[in-house]
Amino acid sequence: MQVKQKEIKKLLEIVFDTSSYKKPKRFALAIILLLVGIKIDMIATIVCISKRQVYRYKKQYETEGKAAITKDLRHRPVSELEAHRKILDEELEKRPPATAAEASERIFSLKGIKRCPTQIRKFLHKLNFKPQKVGMIPAKADLVKQREYHDNDLQPRMQEAVEGKRKFFFMDAAHFVWQAYLGTLWCKKRQFIQAPSGRERVNILGALDPVTKEVIKIITDTKTYINSFVVVELLEKIRAIYPEQAITIVLDNAKYQRCDFVTDRAKELNIELLFLPPYSPNLNLIERLWRFVKKEALYSKYHDSSLKFRTTIEEVLDSTATTRKEAMDTLMSMKFQLFDTKTDEKGNTWVRAA
């Protein structure tokens, strides 16, 4: 009896599955009624099928089990585009189209198959294409140096940090102006937020530990800018927290960070400063943190005072290693955006994600 109950429970899942079509539901219901001892003619009446069909269901279930019910024998026509899937995939990847209409025209010119943009859009999704905003790489960025820096400097020290052999931080400054940050909301009517008056801002120099997701920071007021004295103050703060451990800090080439005052004090504190190649924000993990702060604290949110504005930002930064750690683990994956250059047969050079 217990076995029969388990069997009925599994069949009921098919009956109540909203994504399933009619045939497996009828099949499963007929078998359930058979299992509980209902007569064939009564089952045919309840399920609205012939007695012959009930016998057919019974025989199929006895020989194939549950697989006979879930088997989908519906006819599904195959698009002509599928026959040219590989070629179209390669061609569209070489030169991505801006719109589905453009892709439709190019497919027609390549293979003579005309389809509306809606059908082409579905086909592009099957090929794992999706609309993505084109990114920008600084004109002076050296992609070769970025890769060498990533392989020879970043990765070995990050591995030591994961193993607990050193503390590793990404340092950068951010300046959040007290203003309206407009975002997107799911709503029935368009929402509006009041823009604050004045140009007050919150200046933050932060150091992010990518392993623990902890942020060590110094926040200054509107009138105080981030300068070399603030950088040295943060270095001393980090050394005070970790007095015995080897420390490496990744930072960009801002003048107030690369001056002799900062580098000399870092040597005294026995802190290694690992300067990024020029124009390489993609290798500084803390850049993601600033975007995260905007998303969590600023976009589509109204702050009626500069104090509340600052407090909200601080609350996000203070919770990166606690209540927001799960989101940070996904965001701070320690995988970096690197690039390769490719040249097609026409001599066009494309920069693509590696």
N, C-alpha and C positions, 0 to 999 in steps of 0.2 A: 504493500500500500504506500509505503514511504517513497519507493522508487517512482511509483505512478504520480505522486504529488509533485515530486521534483520535475518530472517530465511535463506535467501540466503547467507548472510555473514557467518553464522555459517557452512553452507554446503560447502562453498568455502574453508574454513579452512581445511576441510577433503580432498578436491580435491588437495590442494597444500601442504599437509603434506607429507614430504619426507620419514618419517618413516612408513607411512601407506602402506599396500599392495594393490593390484589392485582392489579387489572386493569392498571395501567401496568407493574407488574413483569412480568406475563406477556407483555404487548405488547413491552416492551424486550428480554426474553430471546428471544422468537421472532425479532425483527429481528436480534439479535446472531448467532443461529444461521444465519440467512439470509446475513448478511454473510460468515461464515466458510465458506459453501458446503455446509451440511448440507441434505439433501433434505427436501422438504415433509412427506412422510409421517413421517419420523424426528422432525422438529420437533414435529409434532402429538402424537407419542407422548411426547416429553420434557416438553413444556409442559402436556400433558394438555388439549388443545383439539382441535377437529375440523380437518380439512384445509381446509375451507371458511373457517374462522376465520383460519387462517394466510394464505390468499390475501387475505382482507379486510384483515388487518393490513399485508400487503405493499403493497397498493394505497393504503391510507391514508397509510403512511409515505412512499411515492413522491410523493404529491401534496401532503401537508402537512408532512412532515418531523417533527422532534421534537415540535412542537406537538400533533400527533395523539396522541402518547403521554401527554403531561402534561395534556391536556384532561380536566377532571373533569365527567362527565355524570351523576353520581349525583343522585338526587332528594333535595332538601332542603326539607322542609316549612317554611313561613314562619309564625311566631307571629302570632296576632291582635293582639298588642301592637304589632307593627311598624307597623300601619296608623295607630296613634295616637301614634307615637314623638315627634313634635314637641311635641304638646300635653302629653303626660306629662312630657317633659323639662323644659318650662317650668314646669309646676306643681310638680314635685318640687324644682326648683332654687329656686323662690320660698320653699318651706317644706320644708327637707330632713327626711326621716323618720329616726327614731332606729334603727329595725330594719327588716329585710326584711318581717317580719310586718305592721308598721305600713304600709309601702309597699304591701303586698298589699291591705290593707283600703281604703286611699285610692284605689288604682286601681280596685277593685271599685265603690266609691261614685261614682267619676267616669265610668267607662265600662262598668260591669256585667260586666267580665271577671274571673273568679275564677281565680287561679293560686296554687300553693303558694309559701311563702317561698323555697324553693330555686330555682324558676324565676324568681321576681322578682329574686333576687340576681343571677342570670346576666344578666337584662335590664338591671339597674342598671349592671353592669360594662360592658355594650355602650354604655350612655349616658355612659361615663367617670365614673360615680359610684364612690366608694370610701369605706370607713369612715375617718373622720378625727376625731381628738380636737378638741373645741371649744376654741378658744383664748380667752384673756382679755385685754382691753384695760383698763388702769387707768382708773378712773372719771373722773379729772380730766384725762385725756389730751385735748388739743385736736387733732383730726384735721386741721383746716384749717391750723393752724400747722405741724404736722408736714410737710404737703405743701409749704407755702411754704418751709420750712427746707430740705427736700430739694432743691427746684428752684433756689432762689436762693443757698444757701450751700454745701451739700454737693457737688452735681454739678459746678459750675464749678471748684472746687478739686481735686476728684478727677480731673477731666479734665487739669488742669495737672500733677497728680502722674503720670498715665499718660504724659504728654508729656515728663516729666523736668524740668519747670520749677519744681517745689517738692517737698519731702518732706511727706507727709501721714500722720498717725497717728490711731488711735482708742485712747484711754486709758481704763482702768478698773481697779478693784481687785477681787481675788477672794480668798476666804478658804476654804481647803480643810481641813476637820477630819479628823484621823486617825481614821477609823471605817470600818465596813463599808458599801460601796456595792454594793447588790444589783442585778444585771442579769439578763439572759436568756442561757442557754446551750443548745446542741443537745447533749443527753446522754440516755443510757438510764435513768439514775437521777438523782433530784434531788440537786444538789450543795450543799454548805454551806461557808461560809467563817467563820473565827473572828473575832469582833468584838474589836478591840484595846481595852485598858483605857486610861483617861485621856482627856483632852480636848485633846491637843496639836493645833496647826494650823499650816498654812503660809499666810502672808499675802503676796500678790503684788500689786504695782502694775506693770501692763504697758502697753506702747504697741505696737500692731500696725500695721505698714506693709502696707496691702492690696495693694500692687503687688508688692513683693518677698516678702511673707509673713514678713518678719523680725519677731521680737518682742524689743524692748528692755525689760528688766525689772529690778526691784529686789525681792528677797525678804527678808522679815524673819522673826524667830523668833516663838514663841508669845507672848512677853511684850511685844513691840513692835507697836503698831497702825499702820495706815496713817494718816498725818497730813500736814499741810501741809509739814513739813520733808522728808518722803519724796517728796512731789510735786515740790518744788523740786529735790531731788537728781536725780530722773529727768529733769526739764527740762534741768538742767545736763549730764547724761550724754548726752542726745540732741544738744544743741548742740555738745558736744565731738566727737561722731562726725561731725556735719555742720556744720562751722564756717562755711561760706560760703553755704549754700542757704537759701532761704525755707522756713520750717517752719510748718505748721498742725497743731494737735492738737484733735481732737474729744473732748469729755469731758462728763460729766453735771454736775448742779448740787449735788453734795455740798458741804457747808459748807467742808470742809478743802481743796477744790479751787477754790472761788470766793472765798476770803478775799483781803484786800488783799496779804498777804504773797506769795501765789502769783501774783496778777495783776501786781503791781509787778515781781516778779523776771522774769516772762515778758516784760514790756516791755523790761527791761534786756537780756535775751537775744535780743530781737527775734523772739520766738516768738508766733504768733497762736493764742490760745485760742478755740476755737469751741464755745460752750456749747450743748448740746442743748435743745430745748424741754422743759418739765417733763413727766415721766412718758412718756419716749420711748425705752425700751430697744431698741425695734425698729430704731432708726436708729443704734445703736452696734454696729458690726461685731464688736467684740472680745467681745461677749456670746456669739457663736458659738464663739469660741476657747475659752472656759471650758467650754462643753458638749463640745467636741472633746477637751479635756484629760481630762474625766471619762470619756469613752468609751474613750480610748486607754490611760489610766493607772490608772483607779480602779474602774470597774464590773466586778464579778465577779472582782476580783483581791485577793489577800491580801498584805499587807506586814507582815512580822514585826517591824519596828522603825519608829520615826518617821523615822529617817535614810533608810531605804529608801523610805518613803512620799514624802519630800521629793525624793530623788534621781530617782525615777521621774517625778514631775511636771516637774522641771527638764529631764530628758532629752527629754520630749515638746516642751516649749517651745523647746529648743535646736535641734530638728530640723525646725521648721515650714518653714524656707526650704531644707532639703536633702532628707533621706530621706522626709519627709512632705509635700513641696511639692505633689505630684500630688493628694493628698487635700485639701490646703488650697486649691488652685486651684478645685476643685469647690465647696468649702464657702464660701470667701470670694469670691463672684462679683460683689461690689459692686452687687448688686441688693437693694433694701430692701423690707420688707413695709409697704405703705401701705394705707389703708383708706378705703372710701366708705360712707356711710349711705344706705340705701334704705328707702322706706316703701311697703308694699303697699296694696291697695285697702281692706283692713280697718283701716288705720291703724297696723299693727304696724311698728316700725322695726327694721331689721336692719343690723348692721355687717358688711361683707364685704370680703374682700381685693380691692384695686383691680386 
